Amino acid sequence: MLHEILLSLSGHPSALFDAHQGSTHVTSTTNRLLSPPEAELLASIGHLSRIHRRTRDHVARVASSHSSTVCRAVATAITSYHLDNFQQKVLEVESQVLTQDASTVGAYNIVPLASIASEFSSWVRLMDWLWNISNFMLLSELSSESEQGSQKTASGSELIDKLRAEAQTGYPDVEEAAQYLSKTAETAWLRQLSTWLLYGRLPSFGAADFFIAPGDEDSNEPSFVIRNKLLPKFVSRQTALSIMFVGKSLNQIRSLPSSSKMKAATTQISELELLPVHVHHLSQVNAPISSAKLSEIVANIRTSLSRNLLQHLLPREKIVETLNVLHQFFLLGRGEFAMVLIAEADERLASRHRGPQSTRSGQSIKGLLLKEAEINQTLARSISILSSLGGEDDHIDDILDAASDILHLDVHSASGHRPGTPGRAKDSESALPHIPNMSFDELLLSVPVSLSMDILSPLDLFITKSDVDVYSSINNYLLAVRRAHLHLAQLWRHSTIRREHPAPPGYQYSNSSHGKEVLKRRRQRTNQRARKMRNIWATCRAAIFFLAESEAYFQGEVVQESFKGFLRWVKGPKSNQTSETRPTTPDKPLTGGADETSLDVEAQQQHDPEALAFAHRHFLASIAYSLLITDGAFTKLLRTLCTHVDDLVGHITRLQLIQQNLDLQDDEGVEDYSQNYKKEEADVSLEMDRARRRIDSDLKGLVERLREIDSERIGSSGPRPTNALDDDENRYEPLRVGGIDRLLMKLDWGVEEVDEEHEDLL
């Protein structure tokens, strides 16, 4: 029986324990031969024998079929280390029996069963734990029904987190096993990471288990995304972003055309020369991985790559040019662009309504909507007009040429209408502002359309699609305010409404009695119309004052000053200290003369692309916060005001046409029997008065909301970054522009004048 016990512990099936798999007791087949104490001793040995065979077979299955290389490495380590140690323990006990060791063999060469059971008692708990770990990696068919409903396959990150948690136990043997397997798992994960960090390639095997995956397959440029579920807990969010940035940069460098690589090679080194330095940095990370150490090593690799290669592929001049395009066209830093685009959009809509298709009977509203080709022609014509109005500044012309190549208008379908909010970005800590759902993009061309930009390599190293979405939302917001202001201001050009036009007849005509009657009737008609319009003009003046002061605050104090501060940070020196620009091996430090020192200082003056991207997102968050675009209540009221302004402008324009026809009918006798202009004038006047009252209510609500925002933001300095990539002295700090109280002071001053005018009018 002793020989049978040792064989069963070694992993062989034994009739002593496995005669009936469904029996409740392991020794049910030998009850006639064993006493109850012996059966109890054999129970633990039988359980250890079965769990050993199950674990051995299951980890072999995991090592051969699991999709995660981390799980495969852990399963192999269980087989090659723990199960091998168990086999060595069985051989050691067998050797003690054969050599008649006094610690195992008693008098008369008797081997007590209790001594055999005590030799393997410490392995029961450890073997059960190994079985649970193997089931966590891949659920076994022998698991209970309650475990069947849980996750059947674990990822590498989940296994790493599980092993780190299991190491926090009071059992020394389990703690030691968990630490050993944790080191194995983290070493396998580091090998996956090294492929990405050193070469910019996804792992050739087990890429589905890596936390970085390819992005949109439809795009021409390669893109990558971070899968948070596959990210181990010891990797911080900022470190994961840096890891993706390094690999993405190397991937782009490898995909550059040969001409660009030769141009970069003439000024600096290639990525292959940086490889020994990066390997040395990465070799300093040992399992168990420290989160701080990993962040430090990744930051060193990122800095080395940026200073030696990326700053020559993405020079500062290109960065400044791109930022100027974003400022002048998305943030409306070039004011004539907004005016030309709004004028072209209005002309395009007016021509569509004047077209022959608008007069067809039964024509649907879709026939009056602009098509995508017409929308793109609107932008192209606007840029063409700007180029004809350009001055002598060559820098502005270069920016306009760059904008004409990369800017376009995107049309969004009604079913897939995006809210234009950067909150769609999956990165919760990317410092991008969360913009509430709004529909300012429908005001310009009556269809959901927004200004967008093509992000070409290597610009995507610091500008992402989410950043462009933020710019598009801000652009729609600012364009809506400018459009409402221009439409209201253009009402003063309607001479027939503001004054008596044409002029009264001359002296010879008015000298007769009939002429005097005509002049009296016209004068009474003009005075009556003027009295009816006084409240309308007062409301329009108040709305223009509010929109003009808001524009002055948004453009002058927020956008312009904030962009100047950010551009100053981009151009300014990063540090006065020198550092290496060429890679050095750990054994051979770099030494150079004055020329190398000057190159070092020049290289230090440019921020690395990831630090620039982080600062750029912080700049966007500050801009959105100061523009009040993140306040849902304010943007909703402002969107309603823009709609009511369009209604009022439409009613006034319609009223002008009606009054012209009435004048022809009364003065010249030209009658149109198909239209009742008297009734239309009364209806339009009623609707116009209702629109005026709605605008008054909107203005009061906006001013009241501004007061609430001012009180809510007392003592607040705006959004703050959750993490910083640079040192505190080199980190970008957004300029603290004037608060809402400065805008409120101007509005309150204007409101008093408007109230006095209303009292005088009424």
Secondary structure, DSSP 8 states (H G I E B T S, - for coil): -HHHHHHHHTT---HHHHS-TT-SSTTGGGTTTS-HHHHHHHHHHHHHHHHHHHHHHHHHHHHHH-S-HHHHHHHHHIIIIIIHHHHHHHHHHHHHHHTT-TTT--GGG---HHHHHHHTHHHHHHHHHHHHHHHHHB--TTS-HHHHTS-SB--HHHHHHHHHHHTSSS-HHHHHHHHHHHHHHHHHHHHHHHHHHHHS---SSSGGGSSEEE--SSSSS--EEE-GGGS-TTS-HHHHHHHHHHHHHHHHHHHS-HHHHHHHHHHS--HHHHHHHHHHHHTT--SS--HHHHHHHHHHHHHHHIIIIIHHHS-HHHHHHHHHHIIIIIS--SHHHHHHHHHHHHHHHHHHHHSGGGGSTT--GGGGS--HHHHHHHHHHHHHHHHHT--S-HHHHHHHHHHHHHEEEEE--STT-----GGG-S-TTS---------GGGTTTSS-EEEEE---TTGGGT--HHHHHHHHHHHHHHHHHHHHHHHHHGGGG-HHHHS--S----HHHHTSHHHHHHHHHHHHHHHHHHHHHHHHHHHHHHHHHHHHHHHIIIIIIIIIHHHHHHHHHHHS-S-SS---SS---SSS-----HHHHHHHHHHHTS--HHHHHHHHHHHHHHHHHHTTTT-HHHHHHHHHHHHHHHHHHHHHHHHHHHHHHHHIIIII----TT--HHHHHHHHHHHHHHHHHHHHHHHHHHHHHHHHHHHHTTT------S--SS-TTTS--------HHHHHHHHHHHHHHHHHHHHHH-
